[in-house]
Amino acid sequence: MEQEVLRAFKFALDPTRAQVEAFTRHAGAARWAFNHALGMKVAAHQRWRREVQALVDQGLAEVEARKKVRVPVPTKPVIQKHLNQIKGDSRRGDLPEGVYGPARPCPWWHEVNTYAFQSAFIDADRAWQNWLESLRGARAGRPVGYPQFKKKGRARESFRLHHDVKRPSIRLAGYRRLRLPTVGEVRLHESAKRLARLVDRGAAVVQSVTVSRAGHRWYASVLCKVTAEMPERPTRGQRERGRVGVDLGVKHLAALSQPLDPDDPATAFVANPRHLRQAEHRLAKAQRALSRTQKDSARRAKARSRVARLHHEVAVHRSTVLHAMTKQLATRFAEVAIEDLNVSGMTRTARGTLEAPGRRVKQKAGLNRSILDASPGELRRRLTYKTFWYGSTLAVLDRWWPSSKTCSACGWQNPRLTLADRTFHCGNCGLGIDRDLNAARNIAQHAVADAHHPVAPGRGETQNARGASVRPPGPQARRQEAMKREDTGPPRPVPPQRSDPLTLPTTPD
């Protein structure tokens, strides 16, 4: 079945020094435009608050005052029209000779592409709308805070350019060059043959390009509308392999209920590369050098660039491993089953408060780093769209199901199991098995496939991003944290017991 989908093709760039200066100039213009738009919105909001407070001071109820006061918050068309009226121009004098007044803003606007401003205005509108929807309770997931201004040196250097698709100004010039309006042709670090062939045969239309800096490199993410053949069902090879359960962890990056390669049982465990741990020594050395530099000095900028480069290399290596593993899972099996993990809850700090300080804070901090280095949330996000691409299905197990403490053969539960117990021993049927492999088999047996597509159309937001509730409904939410727990503390003085007999096989007396 052919279907139009939005896909981003990301390329590393090899720009010249002049092009790097142009990228920096465009990123600064986009940051300035975002702050300008947000400033106008904040000013309108503050005016509305002042008028509401004035009515409240006169004796009117606050609820009625909020309904009575109407101050429109400017959106992109209004902001853009206003900026066109007040902006200056460095190519000519802003004011006639002998006339004094305030300097007009952004007199350098002609040096950058106009879409750098327009896309920033759109981003400001989206940030404001996200805050309002979260405030009204119309946006799922965690609360979104009040929009913040972007500070130079802290905000990520990035800008987005659009074009007229009928007269494209963003296009490939061969396999190794990308033409950007105002900037010119930029050399690509790798080949763009795949995208070029899609465009040549009319299967892809370039919509926009986002240029961003990460570490020491600049990247171009080309967003295209692609007409792709989406499989309606799994292939024969996928159906023969069936469903696979994936238990994500720290000791192993993933434990699978059946191996990736049927002829190699060792592929049932995917090794955890521990990218951050491998770079810890170099990072510590670079960060010590950074801490010894003087603020706002050239040496400090160089040392900070070194730290950013190391972190970027770790992120690239981690992303490569996750891409490889998620594609193998999505293409080799008809159904991929995973757990619904609340990563933010699992990596919550153990510091506690002054009245009730936490215990083993340092050990918990190390565990948090290891969990975040494995990136289980990112792995689920990639499985979400890759299973859709390759005809497979994603199934999710409820986060409260005790997958590690339940025997995958008979259903007997061991509530005394702790994280230190790496082998699961069943007290009913005598099964002895690796705890991660046992959990993977339970996930494969009890995960439920979602009938609805888990990605919000047009936004690319998955259930893991903000679709799931932070806390479960009912009284359980008031006494237990919203996370998938492997170890609930010290062993409780209760004997092992069976799970719900309605969901597990029963044996005759």
ZIDA-V586384 format. One record per residue. N is the residue number from 1. RES is the residue in one letter. OMEGA is omega in radians with two decimals (* if undefined). Layout:
[[N & RES & OMEGA] [N & RES & OMEGA]]
//
This chain:
[[1 & M & 3.12] [2 & E & -3.10] [3 & Q & 3.08] [4 & E & 3.14] [5 & V & 3.06] [6 & L & 3.12] [7 & R & 3.12] [8 & A & 3.08] [9 & F & -3.05] [10 & K & -3.13] [11 & F & 2.96] [12 & A & -3.06] [13 & L & 2.99] [14 & D & -3.06] [15 & P & 3.01] [16 & T & -3.14] [17 & R & 3.11] [18 & A & 3.12] [19 & Q & 3.06] [20 & V & 3.08] [21 & E & 3.09] [22 & A & 3.08] [23 & F & -3.14] [24 & T & 3.13] [25 & R & 3.13] [26 & H & 3.12] [27 & A & 3.08] [28 & G & 3.10] [29 & A & 3.12] [30 & A & 3.10] [31 & R & 3.13] [32 & W & -3.12] [33 & A & 3.10] [34 & F & 3.14] [35 & N & 3.12] [36 & H & 3.13] [37 & A & 3.14] [38 & L & 3.11] [39 & G & 3.10] [40 & M & 3.11] [41 & K & 3.13] [42 & V & 3.12] [43 & A & 3.10] [44 & A & 3.14] [45 & H & 3.11] [46 & Q & 3.08] [47 & R & 3.10] [48 & W & 3.14] [49 & R & 3.12] [50 & R & 3.14] [51 & E & 3.08] [52 & V & -3.14] [53 & Q & 3.10] [54 & A & 3.11] [55 & L & 3.10] [56 & V & 3.11] [57 & D & 3.11] [58 & Q & 3.08] [59 & G & 3.13] [60 & L & 3.12] [61 & A & -3.07] [62 & E & 3.13] [63 & V & 3.12] [64 & E & 3.13] [65 & A & 3.12] [66 & R & 3.12] [67 & K & -3.05] [68 & K & -3.07] [69 & V & 3.11] [70 & R & 3.07] [71 & V & -3.10] [72 & P & 3.06] [73 & V & -3.07] [74 & P & 3.09] [75 & T & -3.03] [76 & K & -3.11] [77 & P & -3.12] [78 & V & -3.12] [79 & I & -3.12] [80 & Q & 3.12] [81 & K & 3.13] [82 & H & -3.14] [83 & L & 3.12] [84 & N & -3.13] [85 & Q & -3.01] [86 & I & -3.03] [87 & K & 3.13] [88 & G & 3.14] [89 & D & -3.10] [90 & S & 3.14] [91 & R & 3.10] [92 & R & 3.14] [93 & G & 3.13] [94 & D & -3.08] [95 & L & 3.09] [96 & P & -3.12] [97 & E & -3.12] [98 & G & 3.13] [99 & V & -3.10] [100 & Y & 3.13] [101 & G & -3.14] [102 & P & 3.11] [103 & A & 3.13] [104 & R & -3.06] [105 & P & 3.07] [106 & C & 3.07] [107 & P & -3.12] [108 & W & -3.02] [109 & W & -3.09] [110 & H & -3.13] [111 & E & -3.11] [112 & V & 3.13] [113 & N & -3.07] [114 & T & -3.12] [115 & Y & 3.04] [116 & A & 3.07] [117 & F & -3.04] [118 & Q & 3.13] [119 & S & 3.08] [120 & A & 3.07] [121 & F & 3.10] [122 & I & 3.12] [123 & D & 3.11] [124 & A & 3.08] [125 & D & -3.12] [126 & R & 3.12] [127 & A & 3.13] [128 & W & -3.14] [129 & Q & 3.10] [130 & N & 3.12] [131 & W & -3.13] [132 & L & 3.12] [133 & E & 3.09] [134 & S & 3.13] [135 & L & 3.13] [136 & R & -3.10] [137 & G & 3.14] [138 & A & -3.13] [139 & R & -3.12] [140 & A & 3.07] [141 & G & -3.07] [142 & R & 3.09] [143 & P & 3.08] [144 & V & -3.09] [145 & G & 3.12] [146 & Y & -3.11] [147 & P & -3.10] [148 & Q & 3.08] [149 & F & 3.13] [150 & K & -3.11] [151 & K & 3.11] [152 & K & -3.12] [153 & G & 3.12] [154 & R & 3.11] [155 & A & -3.14] [156 & R & 3.11] [157 & E & -3.07] [158 & S & 3.02] [159 & F & -3.09] [160 & R & -3.14] [161 & L & 3.06] [162 & H & 3.09] [163 & H & 3.06] [164 & D & -3.06] [165 & V & 3.11] [166 & K & 3.05] [167 & R & -2.97] [168 & P & 3.00] [169 & S & 3.02] [170 & I & -3.06] [171 & R & 3.10] [172 & L & 3.03] [173 & A & -3.01] [174 & G & -3.11] [175 & Y & -3.02] [176 & R & 3.13] [177 & R & 3.12] [178 & L & -3.14] [179 & R & 3.11] [180 & L & 3.12] [181 & P & 3.14] [182 & T & -3.10] [183 & V & -3.09] [184 & G & -3.12] [185 & E & -3.13] [186 & V & -3.14] [187 & R & 3.11] [188 & L & 3.14] [189 & H & 3.09] [190 & E & -3.08] [191 & S & 3.07] [192 & A & -3.08] [193 & K & -3.10] [194 & R & 3.13] [195 & L & -3.13] [196 & A & 3.14] [197 & R & 3.07] [198 & L & -3.14] [199 & V & -3.10] [200 & D & -3.13] [201 & R & 3.04] [202 & G & -3.13] [203 & A & -3.13] [204 & A & 3.08] [205 & V & -3.12] [206 & V & 3.14] [207 & Q & -3.10] [208 & S & 3.07] [209 & V & 3.09] [210 & T & 3.12] [211 & V & -3.08] [212 & S & 3.11] [213 & R & 3.08] [214 & A & -3.08] [215 & G & -3.12] [216 & H & -3.05] [217 & R & 2.98] [218 & W & -3.12] [219 & Y & 3.05] [220 & A & 3.10] [221 & S & -3.06] [222 & V & 3.13] [223 & L & -3.07] [224 & C & 2.97] [225 & K & -2.99] [226 & V & 3.00] [227 & T & -3.02] [228 & A & 3.08] [229 & E & -3.13] [230 & M & -3.12] [231 & P & 3.14] [232 & E & 3.14] [233 & R & 3.13] [234 & P & 3.07] [235 & T & -3.13] [236 & R & 3.12] [237 & G & 3.10] [238 & Q & -3.13] [239 & R & 3.12] [240 & E & 3.12] [241 & R & 3.06] [242 & G & -3.06] [243 & R & 3.07] [244 & V & 3.05] [245 & G & -3.07] [246 & V & 3.06] [247 & D & -3.10] [248 & L & -3.11] [249 & G & -3.11] [250 & V & 3.10] [251 & K & 2.97] [252 & H & 3.08] [253 & L & 3.09] [254 & A & 2.98] [255 & A & -3.03] [256 & L & 3.13] [257 & S & 3.00] [258 & Q & -3.02] [259 & P & 3.06] [260 & L & 3.09] [261 & D & -3.09] [262 & P & -3.11] [263 & D & -3.11] [264 & D & -3.12] [265 & P & -3.12] [266 & A & -3.14] [267 & T & 3.03] [268 & A & 3.10] [269 & F & 3.10] [270 & V & -3.08] [271 & A & 3.09] [272 & N & -3.09] [273 & P & -3.13] [274 & R & -3.06] [275 & H & -3.10] [276 & L & 3.13] [277 & R & 3.12] [278 & Q & -3.11] [279 & A & -3.06] [280 & E & -3.09] [281 & H & 3.14] [282 & R & 3.12] [283 & L & 3.14] [284 & A & 3.13] [285 & K & -3.14] [286 & A & -3.14] [287 & Q & 3.04] [288 & R & 3.09] [289 & A & 3.11] [290 & L & -3.10] [291 & S & -3.11] [292 & R & -3.12] [293 & T & -3.13] [294 & Q & -3.09] [295 & K & 3.11] [296 & D & 3.11] [297 & S & 3.12] [298 & A & 3.11] [299 & R & 3.12] [300 & R & 3.10] [301 & A & 3.12] [302 & K & 3.13] [303 & A & 3.11] [304 & R & 3.08] [305 & S & 3.11] [306 & R & 3.11] [307 & V & 3.14] [308 & A & 3.14] [309 & R & 3.12] [310 & L & 3.11] [311 & H & 3.13] [312 & H & 3.11] [313 & E & 3.09] [314 & V & -3.13] [315 & A & 3.14] [316 & V & 3.12] [317 & H & 3.13] [318 & R & -3.13] [319 & S & 3.14] [320 & T & 3.14] [321 & V & -3.13] [322 & L & 3.10] [323 & H & -3.11] [324 & A & -3.08] [325 & M & -3.12] [326 & T & 3.10] [327 & K & 3.10] [328 & Q & 3.13] [329 & L & -3.07] [330 & A & -3.08] [331 & T & -3.07] [332 & R & -3.08] [333 & F & 3.12] [334 & A & -3.10] [335 & E & 3.12] [336 & V & -3.09] [337 & A & 3.13] [338 & I & 3.10] [339 & E & 3.04] [340 & D & -3.08] [341 & L & 3.00] [342 & N & -3.01] [343 & V & -3.14] [344 & S & 3.08] [345 & G & 3.14] [346 & M & -3.10] [347 & T & 3.10] [348 & R & -3.09] [349 & T & 3.12] [350 & A & -3.07] [351 & R & -3.09] [352 & G & -3.13] [353 & T & 3.10] [354 & L & 3.14] [355 & E & -3.13] [356 & A & -3.13] [357 & P & -3.12] [358 & G & 3.13] [359 & R & 3.09] [360 & R & -3.07] [361 & V & -3.10] [362 & K & 3.12] [363 & Q & 3.13] [364 & K & 3.10] [365 & A & 3.08] [366 & G & 3.09] [367 & L & 3.12] [368 & N & 3.11] [369 & R & -3.14] [370 & S & 3.12] [371 & I & -3.14] [372 & L & 3.09] [373 & D & 3.09] [374 & A & 3.07] [375 & S & 3.12] [376 & P & 3.11] [377 & G & 3.11] [378 & E & 3.12] [379 & L & 3.11] [380 & R & -3.14] [381 & R & -3.13] [382 & R & 3.06] [383 & L & -3.10] [384 & T & -3.09] [385 & Y & -3.14] [386 & K & 3.04] [387 & T & 3.08] [388 & F & -3.14] [389 & W & -2.96] [390 & Y & 3.00] [391 & G & 3.11] [392 & S & -3.07] [393 & T & 3.09] [394 & L & 3.09] [395 & A & -3.05] [396 & V & 3.08] [397 & L & 3.12] [398 & D & -3.05] [399 & R & -3.11] [400 & W & 3.12] [401 & W & -3.06] [402 & P & -3.05] [403 & S & -3.10] [404 & S & -3.05] [405 & K & -3.10] [406 & T & 3.10] [407 & C & -3.12] [408 & S & -3.13] [409 & A & -3.05] [410 & C & 3.11] [411 & G & 3.12] [412 & W & -3.11] [413 & Q & 3.07] [414 & N & -3.11] [415 & P & -3.13] [416 & R & -3.08] [417 & L & 3.11] [418 & T & 3.13] [419 & L & 3.13] [420 & A & -3.14] [421 & D & -3.09] [422 & R & 3.09] [423 & T & 3.12] [424 & F & 3.08] [425 & H & -3.12] [426 & C & 3.12] [427 & G & -3.12] [428 & N & -3.10] [429 & C & 3.09] [430 & G & -3.14] [431 & L & 3.01] [432 & G & -2.99] [433 & I & 3.06] [434 & D & -3.03] [435 & R & -3.14] [436 & D & 3.09] [437 & L & 3.08] [438 & N & 3.11] [439 & A & 3.13] [440 & A & 3.12] [441 & R & 3.07] [442 & N & 3.12] [443 & I & 3.13] [444 & A & -3.09] [445 & Q & -2.93] [446 & H & 3.11] [447 & A & -3.09] [448 & V & 3.12] [449 & A & 3.12] [450 & D & -3.12] [451 & A & -3.12] [452 & H & 3.10] [453 & H & -3.01] [454 & P & -3.13] [455 & V & 3.11] [456 & A & -3.06] [457 & P & 3.04] [458 & G & -3.09] [459 & R & -3.14] [460 & G & -3.12] [461 & E & -3.07] [462 & T & 3.09] [463 & Q & -3.13] [464 & N & -3.12] [465 & A & 3.14] [466 & R & -3.09] [467 & G & -3.09] [468 & A & 3.11] [469 & S & -3.12] [470 & V & 3.12] [471 & R & -3.13] [472 & P & 3.14] [473 & P & 3.06] [474 & G & -3.09] [475 & P & -3.13] [476 & Q & -3.09] [477 & A & -3.06] [478 & R & -3.07] [479 & R & -3.11] [480 & Q & -3.12] [481 & E & -3.13] [482 & A & 3.11] [483 & M & 3.04] [484 & K & -3.02] [485 & R & 3.03] [486 & E & -3.06] [487 & D & -3.09] [488 & T & 3.11] [489 & G & -3.12] [490 & P & -3.13] [491 & P & -3.14] [492 & R & -3.08] [493 & P & 3.08] [494 & V & -3.13] [495 & P & 3.06] [496 & P & -3.09] [497 & Q & 3.13] [498 & R & 3.05] [499 & S & -3.14] [500 & D & -3.09] [501 & P & -3.14] [502 & L & -3.09] [503 & T & -3.11] [504 & L & 3.14] [505 & P & 3.13] [506 & T & 3.13] [507 & T & 3.13] [508 & P & 3.13] [509 & D & *]]
//
